[in-house]
Amino acid sequence: CSPQAGLAVLLKAERLFHSSYHSQAVHIRPVCRRPHWFAQLPCGGLTDASCLAVSWELRQTLTVVFDFFSSGQGKKDWSLFKMFSRTLTDTCPLASQSKVYVDISPKNKEKELLEVSPPPTSVHEAIVQGEKKTYAVYDLLSPLLFNTSRSLNVQLKWKRPQDSSEMPIPTLHAQRYVGGYGLQTGQICTLIYNTHPYRAFPVILLETVPWYLRLYVHTLTIITKGKENKPS
């Protein structure tokens, strides 16, 4: 459908590239279409599971971060039109599923501070990093979604202004800085924090190295709670 229908309608270049952060990724992996569980060896033994026919799976992702809190005088309200200058008008006929998820998890269960409009087609609950999350789900394939209007502009509004000092700290967050100078003393320092009270998480770190910095892998050190840790 390209930019004619479906979620790709929102991909307006001048809005995406003027965001605070954007990242595009392409993932390709082999997927077994016809497994052959037991392959006979000449000596009569059995090998591990093998595959008679392999397909290739292509997955494309786009991650975009808009910072309306800093640019909007401390307001956290947002909408699809405010972010992308466009709204969703129709679903792509070729899509087997097309959904929009909005995180509406209340920070304080006694005070429901936020509301989304229009009403979602369903609500989904999941456990993410040990915390219970609630998502408003908009199913673009649902015939009821575009009944009242030919345009879907998901909006999130806060019922009352919040104190900016109450911004929640993510369970996993990181910061990075470049120190020193030149090839001898130049270094990249990455600090990764886990604020969960008891749970550990696996971390995959992808570094983008500045052109003026040359890395020597043998100098890599990983320190956790004051002790050196060996990466896998």
Phi, psi and omega per residue, in radians:
C1 nan -0.258 -3.114
S2 0.889 -2.394 -3.116
P3 -1.596 0.344 -3.048
Q4 -1.556 -0.533 -3.091
A5 -2.731 2.860 3.128
G6 1.431 -2.921 -3.084
L7 -1.149 -0.430 -3.106
A8 -1.166 -0.219 3.083
V9 -1.036 -0.542 -3.073
L10 -1.320 -0.227 -3.010
L11 -1.404 1.332 3.108
K12 -1.685 2.058 -2.927
A13 -0.988 -0.813 -3.050
E14 -1.159 -0.426 3.076
R15 -1.419 -0.698 -3.107
L16 -1.167 -0.762 -3.039
F17 -1.410 -0.131 3.024
H18 -1.775 0.216 3.096
S19 -1.410 3.008 -3.140
S20 -1.218 -0.508 -3.108
Y21 -2.785 2.421 3.009
H22 -2.564 2.567 -3.104
S23 -2.584 2.266 3.094
Q24 -1.973 2.478 -3.106
A25 -2.500 2.580 3.067
V26 -2.205 2.176 -3.141
H27 -2.048 2.198 3.098
I28 -2.186 2.276 -3.139
R29 -2.565 2.634 3.067
P30 -1.383 2.430 3.111
V31 -2.214 2.249 -3.107
C32 -1.274 2.147 3.125
R33 -1.619 -0.625 3.128
R34 -2.318 1.691 -3.130
P35 -1.338 2.562 3.039
H36 -2.132 1.751 -2.883
W37 -1.246 -0.601 -3.077
F38 -2.211 1.938 3.109
A39 -1.753 2.118 -3.066
Q40 -1.329 2.306 3.101
L41 -1.701 2.747 3.111
P42 -0.989 -0.569 -3.106
C43 -1.461 -0.007 3.100
G44 1.657 -0.044 3.136
G45 -1.438 -3.130 -3.132
L46 -2.121 2.404 3.055
T47 -1.578 3.117 3.029
D48 -1.245 3.057 -3.127
A49 -1.020 2.309 3.080
S50 -2.100 3.112 -3.031
C51 -2.295 2.333 3.127
L52 -1.522 -0.571 -3.117
A53 -2.468 2.313 -3.073
V54 -2.054 2.351 2.984
S55 -1.930 2.850 3.139
W56 -1.985 2.275 3.139
E57 -1.787 2.243 3.107
L58 -1.948 2.186 3.111
R59 -2.258 2.180 3.138
Q60 -1.991 2.347 -3.141
T61 -2.256 2.612 3.069
L62 -2.350 2.130 3.127
T63 -1.991 2.210 -3.104
V64 -2.323 2.399 3.095
V65 -2.098 2.116 3.035
F66 -1.854 2.300 -3.137
D67 -1.901 1.468 3.124
F68 -1.461 -0.299 -3.135
F69 -1.164 -0.695 -3.129
S70 -1.355 -0.688 -3.052
S71 -1.540 -0.206 -3.063
G72 -1.961 0.684 3.118
Q73 0.925 0.700 3.060
G74 1.412 0.170 3.131
K75 -1.541 2.418 -3.140
K76 -1.763 -0.030 -3.137
D77 -1.137 2.510 3.104
W78 -2.631 2.893 3.072
S79 -2.672 2.862 3.099
L80 -1.057 -0.720 -3.119
F81 -1.174 -0.625 3.128
K82 -1.161 -0.603 -3.116
M83 -1.432 -0.818 -2.964
F84 -1.905 -0.087 -3.045
S85 1.052 0.375 3.112
R86 -2.588 2.845 3.045
T87 -2.193 2.933 3.122
L88 -1.475 2.232 -3.050
T89 -1.917 -0.442 -3.090
D90 -2.912 2.824 3.086
T91 -1.598 2.735 3.084
C92 -1.393 2.149 -3.091
P93 -1.053 -0.398 -3.104
L94 -1.475 -0.174 -3.051
A95 -1.391 2.308 3.036
S96 -1.376 -0.457 2.985
Q97 -2.686 2.574 -3.116
S98 -2.654 1.891 -3.011
K99 -2.359 2.657 3.028
V100 -2.056 2.205 3.119
Y101 -1.907 2.318 3.090
V102 -2.145 2.164 3.138
D103 -1.296 1.969 3.132
I104 -2.055 0.456 -3.127
S105 -1.108 2.165 3.138
P106 -1.308 2.345 3.090
K107 -1.297 -0.598 3.100
N108 -2.138 1.981 -3.022
K109 -1.160 -0.380 3.136
E110 -1.397 -0.332 -3.068
K111 -2.246 1.800 3.067
E112 -1.385 1.855 -2.985
L113 -1.677 -0.304 -3.022
L114 -2.152 2.745 3.084
E115 -2.516 2.549 3.124
V116 -2.006 2.588 3.078
S117 -2.477 2.590 -0.085
P118 -1.200 3.040 3.126
P119 -1.020 2.381 -3.124
P120 -1.244 2.787 3.095
T121 -1.291 -0.446 3.098
S122 -2.817 2.985 3.100
V123 -2.193 2.331 -3.083
H124 -2.117 2.382 3.098
E125 -2.032 2.460 -3.112
A126 -2.643 2.786 3.067
I127 -1.752 2.045 -3.119
V128 -2.113 2.043 -3.132
Q129 0.905 0.750 3.081
G130 1.406 -0.001 -3.136
E131 -2.020 2.515 3.115
K132 -1.377 2.166 -3.132
K133 -2.020 2.540 3.087
T134 -2.094 2.267 -3.090
Y135 -2.158 2.333 2.942
A136 -1.466 2.237 -3.029
V137 -1.970 2.236 3.052
Y138 -1.967 1.930 -3.116
D139 -1.622 1.912 -3.105
L140 -1.181 -0.312 3.108
L141 -1.461 -0.147 3.124
S142 -1.272 2.219 -3.130
P143 -1.161 -0.334 -3.123
L144 -1.377 -0.317 -3.007
L145 -1.194 -0.709 -3.101
F146 -1.781 0.317 -3.127
N147 -1.227 -0.839 -3.061
T148 -1.353 -0.518 -3.110
S149 -2.563 2.616 3.102
R150 -1.488 0.175 -3.113
S151 -2.423 2.380 3.102
L152 -1.971 1.959 3.096
N153 -2.082 1.614 -3.130
V154 -1.195 2.268 -3.124
Q155 -2.241 2.523 3.036
L156 -2.156 2.191 -3.133
K157 -2.220 2.557 3.069
W158 -1.680 2.324 -3.058
K159 -1.204 -0.496 3.060
R160 -2.581 2.643 -3.108
P161 -1.136 2.501 3.112
Q162 -1.788 2.707 3.039
D163 -1.217 2.230 -3.095
S164 -1.115 -0.370 -3.136
S165 -1.323 -0.129 -3.094
E166 -1.651 0.300 3.119
M167 -1.069 2.187 -3.089
P168 -1.229 2.555 3.096
I169 -1.528 2.231 3.136
P170 -1.101 2.689 3.098
T171 -1.089 -0.780 3.059
L172 -2.027 2.157 3.032
H173 -2.567 2.828 -3.024
A174 -2.526 2.785 2.986
Q175 -2.492 2.631 -3.070
R176 -2.426 2.531 3.064
Y177 -2.585 2.709 3.096
V178 -1.783 2.244 -3.121
G179 -2.118 2.951 3.119
G180 1.208 -2.858 3.122
Y181 -2.751 2.680 3.090
G182 1.284 -3.096 -3.098
L183 -1.379 -0.354 -3.079
Q184 -1.534 -0.756 -3.061
T185 -1.917 -0.067 3.109
G186 -1.165 2.480 -3.102
Q187 -2.698 2.687 3.013
I188 -1.942 2.189 3.115
C189 -1.993 2.178 3.120
T190 -2.107 2.146 -3.138
L191 -1.903 2.108 3.137
I192 -1.979 2.239 -3.075
Y193 -2.002 2.403 3.007
N194 -2.082 1.903 -3.076
T195 -1.633 0.067 3.106
H196 -1.168 2.413 -3.024
P197 -1.126 -0.471 -3.075
Y198 -2.530 -0.243 -2.994
R199 -1.679 2.453 3.051
A200 -1.765 2.626 -3.110
F201 -2.251 2.473 2.995
P202 -1.245 2.485 -3.074
V203 -2.205 2.260 2.991
I204 -1.904 2.071 -3.059
L205 -1.852 2.136 3.076
L206 -1.982 2.024 -3.087
E207 -1.804 2.383 2.960
T208 -1.782 1.983 -3.002
V209 -1.553 2.251 3.061
P210 -1.045 2.597 -3.049
W211 -1.106 -0.473 -3.068
Y212 -1.522 0.050 -3.091
L213 -2.045 2.192 3.093
R214 -1.786 2.227 -3.096
L215 -1.647 2.445 2.997
Y216 -2.001 1.965 -3.005
V217 -1.096 -0.547 -3.092
H218 -1.204 -0.201 3.122
T219 -1.663 0.045 -3.122
L220 -1.155 2.233 3.062
T221 -2.281 2.427 3.091
I222 -2.156 2.104 -3.068
I223 -2.064 2.188 3.116
T224 -2.164 2.063 -3.140
K225 0.942 0.737 3.079
G226 1.454 -0.082 -3.122
K227 -2.023 2.478 -3.140
E228 -1.247 2.404 -3.076
N229 -2.119 2.379 -3.133
K230 -1.597 2.232 3.103
P231 -1.298 2.711 3.114
S232 -1.353 nan nan
